[in-house]
Amino acid sequence: MQQKIIILDFGSQTTQLIGRRVRELDTFCEILPYNKFPVDDDDVIGVILSGSPYSVHDPEAFKADLSQFMGKVPVLGICYGAQFISHTLGGRVEKADSREYGRANLETVDTTSPLFNGFDQHAQVWMSHGDTITAIPDGFKVIGSTKDVKNAAFSLEGEAPVYAVQFHPEVYHTLQGKQLLRNFVVDICGSRQEWSAASFVDTTVAELKEQLGEDRVILGLSGGVDSSVAAVLLNRAIGQRLTCIFVDHGMLRKNEFRQVMDDYQELGLHVIGIDASEKFFADLRGVTDPEEKRKIIGRDFIEVFNGEAKKIIAEAIEAPSGAVGGACRWLAQGTIYPDRIESLNITGKVIKSHHNVGGLPEEMNLQLCEPLKWLFKDEVRRVGRQLGMPEHLITRHPFPGPGLAVRILGDITPEKVRILQDADDIYIRGLRAYKVRLSGDEARRVLAAGVPADMHDGEIEVSLYDQIWQAGVILLSSVRSVGVMGDERTYEHPVALRAVTSTDAMTADWAHLPYDFMASVSNEIINKVRGVNRVCYDISSKPPSTIEWE
């Protein structure tokens, strides 16, 4: 039996964050649409109802059948989830006089309640709602109040208790939010806290051996952490029956194709590397529209990948009896849990297809194998470490599938890619080399992500690269700026440096890089990269901007 917490998603932007917090408690959880509770799943030990962009009074508000789980397992309602419980069970929810948003403090806390065990009086919480609960259902009692919100937390005790809070324990600004979730998941629901990287590897390898039998598997590698960890996991399960395909579209980072191929060889993977850069450059010639560039790259990738995959399938069919591996029936992908959640809206309709490989012709008749489909990004990295993978592969920043093509504003040429590769190489190497010391919350955030760090006088020392989520250089190839080098006037391209901090890429803030670092990198790029005479730094956050420029 694998214990699990079910999180019913009513559309909140922080639903995934609830899931991450539960997983941090070494407890497996599933995020499901609000109306998809698995009534026949005996492994469920508790249910969490998320927030929502709706009011419970909206005609289109999402509604769940509480009778499916209430009274059977412990329940925790968060924000809209709390309001929905109150509204459904006979309480009263009304529009607040003013929207309750931001920091607040619990003026009264019932620390005898199991939910608030270990809590401090006046604990800081984070509110975000337009409605407020003005009356709780019969039988419930108030266990927490703020100055402006009397019914900030309430409960119904019993064998399968119900708890409801109008604040968000999953967010950083609720300072004891993790304690509250621990109280609910571990103490109230009874989690054995058995979900770990080691247990995942053991369980998944056994499941893959049973699922795949003697079949062969094809996997498309990108060089990123997700597909790389998926490949190593599959290799542990089926060995040489796994064939990986790594397509070089010519727009990877400088020397990346060779470096990644060497890494995969060290890991013992069977990888076919294909240099298809000439085809991609030819098909992209003269194209400037960002969406059109993405479509061409996606189409060409599928064409190249399909061609190689068909060869592997044919070889498997023609292989003599006793050869390594049987029929080739499987396509593996490095799909992770957020990919699957984002691919469905809460009505269950597909709104975005997977970006990993996709698009294989139906006549190939391949089944899908996704060994990481339950993991968040930080969990993928922990599994990679458990598998003994090198740290530089595990901590690689996210990199767009179309590569540098979406970091060149304008048309794509080999010369522009060369300019951007050289500038990007200086920037990334500089981020890796520059060390910073961290303490307090920032140090805890970095350590929680599993980043290796040296300790110095109570502080941790890490590279700038490991401190940030993602970084890269953008070439403004359709723009030229005037400069002076020596005694000569130049008319060359500007580049923009981008670096952001984030936990899941859903929101991101620009990284406050040290001035001396930026001065050094700017100077090196201008002096060493032919074609660049100006360096800028992007200080936009997401939202309203995006991490990538295209």
C-alpha positions as CSV (number, residue, x, y, z in Angstrom):
1,M,0.0,0.0,0.0
2,Q,1.3,3.4,-1.0
3,Q,-0.3,6.0,1.2
4,K,-1.3,9.2,-0.6
5,I,-2.9,12.6,0.0
6,I,-5.3,13.7,-2.7
7,I,-5.3,17.4,-3.5
8,L,-8.4,18.5,-5.3
9,D,-7.6,21.4,-7.6
10,F,-10.2,24.2,-7.8
11,G,-8.0,26.3,-10.1
12,S,-5.7,28.0,-7.6
13,Q,-2.3,29.3,-8.9
14,T,-0.7,27.7,-5.8
15,T,-2.2,24.2,-6.1
16,Q,1.2,22.8,-7.3
17,L,2.9,24.5,-4.4
18,I,0.6,22.5,-2.0
19,G,1.7,19.4,-3.7
20,R,5.4,20.3,-3.4
21,R,4.9,21.0,0.4
22,V,3.3,17.6,0.9
23,R,6.1,15.8,-1.0
24,E,8.6,17.7,1.1
25,L,7.1,15.8,4.0
26,D,8.1,12.5,2.3
27,T,4.5,11.8,1.5
28,F,3.1,10.9,-1.9
29,C,0.3,13.1,-3.2
30,E,-1.8,13.4,-6.4
31,I,-3.3,16.6,-7.7
32,L,-6.6,15.9,-9.4
33,P,-9.4,18.1,-10.8
34,Y,-12.0,19.1,-8.2
35,N,-14.6,16.6,-9.5
36,K,-12.3,13.6,-10.0
37,F,-11.9,12.2,-6.5
38,P,-10.9,8.5,-6.8
39,V,-13.7,6.9,-4.8
40,D,-12.3,3.4,-5.1
41,D,-8.7,4.2,-4.0
42,D,-8.2,2.6,-0.6
43,D,-4.7,4.2,-0.3
44,V,-6.0,7.7,0.3
45,I,-5.3,8.9,3.8
46,G,-6.4,12.5,3.5
47,V,-7.8,15.2,1.2
48,I,-6.8,18.8,0.7
49,L,-9.1,21.3,-1.1
50,S,-7.2,24.1,-2.9
51,G,-8.0,27.7,-3.4
52,S,-9.8,29.0,-6.5
53,P,-10.1,32.2,-8.6
54,Y,-13.9,31.9,-8.1
55,S,-16.3,32.9,-5.4
56,V,-18.5,30.2,-4.0
57,H,-21.5,32.3,-5.2
58,D,-20.3,32.5,-8.8
59,P,-22.6,30.5,-11.2
60,E,-19.6,28.9,-12.7
61,A,-17.9,28.1,-9.4
62,F,-16.4,24.6,-9.1
63,K,-18.2,22.3,-6.7
64,A,-17.1,18.9,-5.4
65,D,-19.1,16.1,-3.8
66,L,-17.9,16.3,-0.2
67,S,-19.8,13.1,0.7
68,Q,-17.3,11.1,-1.3
69,F,-14.6,11.6,1.3
70,M,-15.8,13.7,4.2
71,G,-16.3,11.5,7.3
72,K,-14.1,8.8,5.7
73,V,-10.6,10.5,5.8
74,P,-9.3,13.8,7.3
75,V,-10.0,16.9,5.2
76,L,-8.2,20.3,5.0
77,G,-9.8,23.1,3.1
78,I,-7.6,26.1,2.1
79,C,-9.0,29.5,1.2
80,Y,-11.8,28.7,-1.3
81,G,-11.7,25.1,0.0
82,A,-12.6,26.4,3.4
83,Q,-15.3,28.7,2.1
84,F,-16.7,25.8,0.0
85,I,-16.9,23.6,3.1
86,S,-18.7,26.3,5.1
87,H,-21.1,27.2,2.2
88,T,-22.0,23.6,1.5
89,L,-22.5,22.6,5.1
90,G,-24.7,25.4,6.1
91,G,-22.3,28.2,7.1
92,R,-22.3,31.6,5.5
93,V,-19.9,33.2,3.0
94,E,-20.2,36.8,2.1
95,K,-18.3,39.4,0.1
96,A,-15.7,41.1,2.4
97,D,-15.9,44.8,2.9
98,S,-12.4,45.0,1.4
99,R,-10.4,42.3,-0.3
100,E,-8.3,40.5,2.3
101,Y,-4.9,40.1,0.8
102,G,-1.3,39.9,2.1
103,R,0.2,39.4,5.5
104,A,-1.9,39.0,8.6
105,N,-1.3,37.6,12.1
106,L,-3.4,35.1,14.0
107,E,-4.4,37.0,17.1
108,T,-5.9,33.9,18.7
109,V,-4.7,30.3,18.0
110,D,-6.1,27.2,19.7
111,T,-2.9,25.4,20.2
112,T,-4.8,22.4,21.7
113,S,-6.1,21.7,18.2
114,P,-4.0,19.0,16.4
115,L,-3.8,21.3,13.4
116,F,-2.0,24.1,15.4
117,N,0.2,21.9,17.5
118,G,3.5,23.7,18.0
119,F,2.2,27.0,16.7
120,D,3.2,30.4,18.1
121,Q,0.6,32.9,19.1
122,H,0.4,35.8,16.6
123,A,1.8,33.6,13.9
124,Q,2.1,35.4,10.5
125,V,-0.2,34.0,7.7
126,W,-0.9,35.1,4.1
127,M,-4.5,35.9,3.0
128,S,-5.8,36.2,-0.5
129,H,-9.5,36.3,-0.9
130,G,-12.4,38.6,-1.7
131,D,-15.1,36.7,0.2
132,T,-15.0,35.9,3.9
133,I,-16.7,33.3,6.1
134,T,-19.1,35.1,8.4
135,A,-20.7,32.0,10.0
136,I,-19.3,28.5,10.3
137,P,-21.5,25.3,10.0
138,D,-23.2,23.8,13.1
139,G,-20.9,21.5,15.0
140,F,-17.7,23.3,13.9
141,K,-15.6,25.5,16.2
142,V,-13.3,28.4,15.6
143,I,-9.6,27.6,16.2
144,G,-7.9,30.7,14.7
145,S,-8.7,34.3,14.2
146,T,-7.0,37.5,12.9
147,K,-7.9,41.1,13.6
148,D,-10.1,41.3,10.5
149,V,-11.1,37.6,10.0
150,K,-12.9,36.0,12.9
151,N,-13.3,32.6,11.2
152,A,-9.7,32.4,9.9
153,A,-9.6,28.7,10.9
154,F,-12.2,26.3,12.1
155,S,-12.6,22.5,12.7
156,L,-14.9,19.6,13.2
157,E,-13.2,17.0,15.4
158,G,-13.9,13.3,15.1
159,E,-12.5,10.1,13.7
160,A,-12.1,11.7,10.3
161,P,-11.8,15.4,11.3
162,V,-12.4,18.4,9.0
163,Y,-10.2,21.5,9.2
164,A,-10.5,24.7,7.2
165,V,-8.3,27.8,7.0
166,Q,-8.9,31.0,5.1
167,F,-5.2,31.6,4.7
168,H,-2.6,29.8,2.5
169,P,-0.3,27.6,4.6
170,E,1.6,26.5,1.4
171,V,3.1,29.9,0.6
172,Y,6.4,31.2,1.9
173,H,4.8,34.2,3.8
174,T,2.8,31.9,6.1
175,L,5.8,31.4,8.4
176,Q,4.6,28.3,10.1
177,G,2.7,26.9,7.1
178,K,5.0,23.9,6.8
179,Q,4.3,23.1,10.5
180,L,0.5,23.2,9.8
181,L,0.8,20.9,6.8
182,R,3.1,18.6,8.8
183,N,0.5,18.4,11.6
184,F,-2.2,17.6,9.1
185,V,-0.3,15.1,6.8
186,V,1.8,13.3,9.4
187,D,0.0,13.6,12.8
188,I,-3.7,13.8,11.7
189,C,-3.6,11.7,8.5
190,G,-1.0,9.3,9.8
191,S,1.6,9.4,6.9
192,R,4.4,7.0,7.4
193,Q,6.6,9.4,5.4
194,E,8.0,6.6,3.1
195,W,8.1,8.7,-0.1
196,S,11.8,9.3,-0.8
197,A,14.3,9.3,-3.8
198,A,15.7,5.9,-2.7
199,S,12.2,4.3,-2.4
200,F,11.2,5.8,-5.7
201,V,14.2,4.4,-7.5
202,D,13.7,0.9,-6.1
203,T,10.0,0.9,-6.8
204,T,10.2,2.4,-10.3
205,V,13.0,0.1,-11.4
206,A,10.9,-2.9,-10.4
207,E,7.8,-1.5,-12.1
208,L,9.7,-0.8,-15.3
209,K,11.1,-4.3,-15.4
210,E,7.6,-5.7,-15.1
211,Q,6.1,-3.2,-17.5
212,L,8.6,-3.5,-20.3
213,G,9.5,-7.2,-20.0
214,E,12.0,-8.0,-22.8
215,D,10.9,-5.1,-25.1
216,R,13.2,-2.4,-26.4
217,V,12.6,1.3,-25.7
218,I,13.4,4.5,-27.6
219,L,14.0,7.7,-25.7
220,G,14.6,11.2,-27.0
221,L,17.3,13.0,-25.1
222,S,17.5,16.8,-24.9
223,G,20.6,17.1,-22.6
224,G,18.4,18.4,-19.8
225,V,17.9,17.0,-16.4
226,D,14.5,15.4,-16.9
227,S,15.3,13.3,-20.0
228,S,18.8,12.5,-18.6
229,V,17.4,11.1,-15.3
230,A,14.7,9.2,-17.1
231,A,17.4,7.6,-19.3
232,V,19.6,6.6,-16.4
233,L,16.6,5.1,-14.5
234,L,15.5,3.1,-17.6
235,N,19.1,2.0,-18.2
236,R,19.2,0.6,-14.6
237,A,16.0,-1.3,-15.3
238,I,16.6,-2.7,-18.9
239,G,20.2,-1.9,-19.7
240,Q,21.1,-2.0,-23.4
241,R,17.5,-2.6,-24.5
242,L,17.2,1.2,-24.2
243,T,18.3,3.3,-27.2
244,C,18.5,7.1,-26.8
245,I,18.4,9.6,-29.6
246,F,20.0,13.0,-29.2
247,V,19.4,15.4,-32.1
248,D,21.6,18.4,-32.5
249,H,19.6,21.1,-34.3
250,G,22.7,23.4,-34.3
251,M,21.3,25.8,-31.7
252,L,22.6,24.2,-28.5
253,R,25.0,26.0,-26.3
254,K,28.7,26.1,-27.3
255,N,30.3,22.7,-27.5
256,E,27.1,21.2,-25.8
257,F,26.5,18.4,-28.2
258,R,30.0,16.9,-27.7
259,Q,30.0,17.5,-23.9
260,V,26.6,15.9,-23.4
261,M,27.4,12.9,-25.6
262,D,30.6,12.4,-23.5
263,D,28.5,12.6,-20.3
264,Y,26.1,10.0,-21.6
265,Q,28.9,7.7,-22.5
266,E,30.3,8.0,-19.0
267,L,26.8,7.0,-17.7
268,G,26.9,3.9,-19.8
269,L,23.9,4.9,-22.0
270,H,23.5,3.7,-25.6
271,V,23.0,7.0,-27.4
272,I,22.8,7.8,-31.1
273,G,23.8,11.4,-31.8
274,I,22.6,13.0,-34.9
275,D,24.0,16.3,-36.3
276,A,21.0,17.7,-38.3
277,S,22.1,21.4,-38.0
278,E,22.2,21.9,-41.8
279,K,18.6,20.9,-42.2
280,F,17.4,23.2,-39.4
281,F,19.4,26.2,-40.6
282,A,18.1,25.7,-44.2
283,D,14.5,25.5,-43.1
284,L,14.8,28.5,-40.8
285,R,16.4,30.8,-43.4
286,G,14.7,34.2,-43.4
287,V,12.1,33.3,-40.7
288,T,11.6,36.0,-38.1
289,D,8.3,35.2,-36.4
290,P,8.9,33.5,-33.0
291,E,5.9,31.1,-33.3
292,E,6.9,30.1,-36.9
293,K,10.5,29.4,-35.7
294,R,9.1,27.1,-33.0
295,K,6.9,25.2,-35.5
296,I,9.7,24.7,-37.9
297,I,12.0,23.4,-35.3
298,G,9.4,21.1,-33.8
299,R,8.4,19.8,-37.2
300,D,12.1,19.2,-38.2
301,F,12.9,17.5,-34.9
302,I,10.0,15.1,-35.3
303,E,11.1,14.3,-38.8
304,V,14.7,13.6,-37.8
305,F,13.7,11.7,-34.7
306,N,11.1,9.6,-36.6
307,G,13.6,8.7,-39.2
308,E,16.0,7.3,-36.7
309,A,13.3,5.7,-34.6
310,K,12.0,3.8,-37.7
311,K,15.5,2.4,-38.2
312,I,15.6,1.1,-34.6
313,I,12.2,-0.5,-35.0
314,A,13.2,-2.2,-38.2
315,E,16.4,-3.4,-36.7
316,A,14.5,-4.9,-33.8
317,I,12.1,-6.7,-36.2
318,E,15.0,-8.1,-38.2
319,A,17.2,-9.0,-35.2
320,P,18.1,-12.7,-35.0
321,S,16.7,-14.8,-32.2
322,G,18.7,-14.3,-29.0
323,A,19.8,-10.7,-29.9
324,V,19.7,-8.1,-27.2
325,G,16.1,-6.9,-26.6
326,G,12.9,-8.0,-28.2
327,A,10.4,-5.9,-30.2
328,C,10.6,-2.1,-30.0
329,R,7.2,-1.2,-28.6
330,W,7.9,1.8,-26.3
331,L,8.7,5.5,-26.5
332,A,10.0,6.9,-23.3
333,Q,9.8,10.6,-22.3
334,G,11.1,12.7,-19.5
335,T,7.6,14.0,-18.7
336,I,7.4,15.2,-15.1
337,Y,4.3,15.9,-13.0
338,P,3.9,19.6,-13.7
339,D,3.9,18.8,-17.4
340,R,0.9,16.5,-16.8
341,I,-0.9,18.9,-14.6
342,E,-0.4,21.8,-17.1
343,S,-1.6,19.5,-19.9
344,L,-5.1,19.3,-18.4
345,N,-7.3,22.0,-17.1
346,I,-9.5,21.2,-14.1
347,T,-12.3,20.1,-16.4
348,G,-10.1,17.4,-17.8
349,K,-9.7,18.9,-21.3
350,V,-6.3,19.0,-22.9
351,I,-5.1,22.5,-23.3
352,K,-1.4,21.9,-24.0
353,S,0.4,18.8,-25.4
354,H,3.5,17.4,-23.9
355,H,6.6,19.2,-25.1
356,N,9.1,16.4,-24.6
357,V,8.9,14.5,-27.9
358,G,5.4,14.0,-29.2
359,G,4.1,13.8,-32.7
360,L,5.2,10.2,-33.6
361,P,3.1,8.7,-36.4
362,E,0.4,6.4,-35.3
363,E,1.7,3.6,-37.6
364,M,4.7,3.2,-35.3
365,N,2.3,1.8,-32.8
366,L,4.5,2.8,-29.8
367,Q,3.3,2.8,-26.2
368,L,4.3,5.7,-23.9
369,C,6.7,5.1,-21.0
370,E,7.0,8.0,-18.5
371,P,9.1,6.9,-15.5
372,L,9.2,10.5,-13.9
373,K,5.5,11.3,-14.4
374,W,4.8,11.6,-10.7
375,L,7.8,13.9,-9.8
376,F,8.4,17.6,-9.4
377,K,11.6,19.1,-10.7
378,D,13.3,19.2,-7.4
379,E,12.4,15.5,-6.9
380,V,13.9,14.6,-10.3
381,R,17.2,16.2,-9.2
382,R,17.1,14.2,-5.9
383,V,16.5,11.0,-7.9
384,G,19.4,11.9,-10.2
385,R,21.7,12.2,-7.1
386,Q,20.4,8.9,-5.8
387,L,21.3,7.3,-9.2
388,G,24.9,8.7,-8.8
389,M,24.7,11.1,-11.8
390,P,27.3,13.9,-12.0
391,E,26.2,17.2,-10.3
392,H,26.7,19.3,-13.4
393,L,24.0,17.3,-15.2
394,I,21.6,17.4,-12.3
395,T,21.8,21.1,-11.6
396,R,21.6,22.2,-15.3
397,H,19.3,25.2,-15.8
398,P,16.1,24.7,-17.8
399,F,16.8,25.3,-21.5
400,P,14.2,25.9,-24.2
401,G,13.6,23.0,-26.6
402,P,14.2,25.2,-29.7
403,G,17.5,26.2,-28.1
404,L,19.1,29.5,-28.9
405,A,16.7,30.0,-31.8
406,V,14.3,31.7,-29.3
407,R,17.1,33.8,-27.9
408,I,17.9,35.3,-31.2
409,L,15.4,38.1,-32.0
410,G,15.1,38.0,-35.8
411,D,16.1,35.5,-38.4
412,I,18.5,32.6,-37.7
413,T,21.9,32.2,-39.3
414,P,25.0,30.1,-38.3
415,E,26.9,33.4,-37.7
416,K,24.3,34.8,-35.3
417,V,24.2,31.4,-33.4
418,R,28.0,31.6,-33.2
419,I,27.9,35.1,-31.7
420,L,25.2,34.1,-29.1
421,Q,27.0,30.8,-28.2
422,D,30.3,32.7,-27.5
423,A,28.5,35.4,-25.4
424,D,26.4,32.7,-23.6
425,D,29.5,30.6,-22.8
426,I,31.2,33.5,-21.1
427,Y,28.1,34.3,-19.1
428,I,27.4,30.7,-17.9
429,R,31.1,30.0,-17.1
430,G,31.2,33.2,-15.1
431,L,28.1,32.3,-13.1
432,R,29.6,28.9,-12.3
433,A,32.9,30.5,-11.2
434,Y,31.6,33.3,-9.1
435,K,31.0,32.3,-5.5
436,V,28.5,33.9,-3.0
437,R,27.8,33.3,0.7
438,L,24.3,32.9,1.9
439,S,22.6,32.7,5.2
440,G,19.0,32.7,6.7
441,D,16.1,32.1,4.4
442,E,18.0,32.3,1.2
443,A,20.5,29.6,2.4
444,R,17.6,27.4,3.5
445,R,16.0,27.7,0.1
446,V,19.2,26.7,-1.7
447,L,19.9,23.8,0.6
448,A,16.3,22.6,0.4
449,A,16.8,22.3,-3.4
450,G,19.6,19.8,-2.7
451,V,22.4,22.1,-4.0
452,P,25.8,21.0,-2.6
453,A,27.3,23.9,-0.6
454,D,30.5,24.6,1.4
455,M,30.0,25.9,5.0
456,H,32.0,29.0,6.2
457,D,31.3,30.5,9.6
458,G,27.6,29.6,9.6
459,E,27.1,30.6,6.0
460,I,26.9,28.5,2.9
461,E,29.0,29.2,-0.2
462,V,27.6,28.4,-3.6
463,S,28.1,29.5,-7.2
464,L,25.8,32.2,-8.7
465,Y,24.8,29.5,-11.1
466,D,23.4,27.3,-8.4
467,Q,21.7,30.2,-6.6
468,I,19.5,31.1,-9.6
469,W,16.8,29.1,-11.5
470,Q,17.7,30.0,-15.1
471,A,20.1,32.2,-17.0
472,G,20.9,33.0,-20.6
473,V,21.9,35.6,-23.2
474,I,19.5,37.1,-25.8
475,L,20.9,38.4,-29.1
476,L,19.1,41.5,-30.4
477,S,20.1,40.6,-34.0
478,S,17.6,42.9,-35.6
479,V,19.1,45.9,-33.7
480,R,22.5,47.5,-34.1
481,S,24.1,50.0,-31.7
482,V,27.0,52.4,-32.2
483,G,30.2,51.8,-30.3
484,V,33.8,52.7,-30.2
485,M,36.7,50.1,-30.1
486,G,40.1,51.6,-30.2
487,D,39.9,54.5,-32.6
488,E,37.3,52.9,-34.7
489,R,33.5,53.3,-34.8
490,T,31.6,50.1,-34.5
491,Y,28.0,49.3,-35.5
492,E,27.3,45.9,-34.0
493,H,24.7,44.0,-32.0
494,P,23.6,44.5,-28.3
495,V,23.0,41.4,-26.1
496,A,20.8,41.2,-23.0
497,L,21.7,39.1,-20.0
498,R,18.8,37.3,-18.3
499,A,18.9,35.6,-14.9
500,V,15.9,34.7,-12.7
501,T,15.1,33.1,-9.4
502,S,12.1,30.8,-9.1
503,T,10.9,27.5,-7.6
504,D,8.7,26.2,-10.5
505,A,9.0,28.8,-13.3
506,M,5.3,29.7,-12.9
507,T,6.5,33.0,-11.4
508,A,10.0,34.4,-11.4
509,D,11.9,37.4,-10.2
510,W,15.0,38.9,-11.8
511,A,18.2,37.9,-10.0
512,H,20.1,40.7,-8.3
513,L,23.5,39.8,-9.6
514,P,26.5,41.5,-8.0
515,Y,27.7,44.7,-9.9
516,D,31.3,43.5,-10.0
517,F,30.2,40.2,-11.7
518,M,28.1,42.0,-14.3
519,A,30.9,44.5,-15.0
520,S,33.4,41.7,-15.5
521,V,31.1,39.6,-17.8
522,S,30.1,42.6,-19.8
523,N,33.7,43.6,-20.4
524,E,34.7,40.1,-21.4
525,I,31.8,39.7,-23.8
526,I,32.5,43.0,-25.6
527,N,36.2,42.3,-25.8
528,K,36.1,38.7,-26.9
529,V,32.8,38.2,-28.9
530,R,33.2,39.6,-32.4
531,G,29.8,41.2,-33.4
532,V,28.8,42.5,-29.9
533,N,29.5,46.0,-28.6
534,R,26.8,46.5,-25.9
535,V,25.6,44.4,-23.0
536,C,22.3,45.1,-21.1
537,Y,20.7,43.3,-18.1
538,D,17.0,42.4,-18.1
539,I,15.3,43.4,-14.8
540,S,11.8,42.2,-15.7
541,S,9.8,39.7,-13.5
542,K,7.3,37.0,-14.5
543,P,4.6,38.1,-14.6
544,P,4.1,40.4,-16.5
545,S,7.1,39.4,-18.6
546,T,8.2,35.8,-19.4
547,I,11.5,34.2,-18.7
548,E,12.4,33.8,-22.4
549,W,12.0,36.7,-24.8
550,E,10.3,34.6,-27.5
